[in-house]
């Protein structure tokens, strides 16, 4: 079955070095929640997240504008990812970024629709395309 989702692409241009230096370190699942809580305390939220079977989880953090809502789910099977996507569509949120790893685990970021274009511009600065849905 072909997925109705288009993952974000990491462009191989001059932004590749910036992007690689901007990722958090790889984090194991047991440290993911404490690290996320710490970053939230600093006002930083993931704008792009990915997971790897070999290394764990990492993301690029962003200080979103006031009133911006973000939801991040990482390392989910397609069925669970699709469940989160439907719930976010129902509340009017947009799929911002999506990474699908080598084992078909999905990591995604959804955002309040009124902040989508701003976030897309931030992603573009890192050479990351936004996700799509067909």
C-alpha angles and dihedrals in degrees: 000000000000114000116241088219129089111210122223115266126224105222118220099223136104090303093066093086092048091048094049091050092047099055117102114244116274108277129199119235092253091057097040098089096046090047091049091049091050092050091047088053086058090049094252124134132179115262092176128019135181140176133209128196089222103042110022126229136339138165147180112247128218136186099228124207119266112282094023115135123205133182121193125192120175135188098013129154114244094258093053092043090051090051090054090046093053091049091051093047088052091055092046098253124141130229104245107175136004135187123187114195131211091275094049094256113152127222115185144170122208123192139191105272096236089063097044098100093048091050092048089056090051091050090050090056087061093045093251122135120217121251124257141209124208 
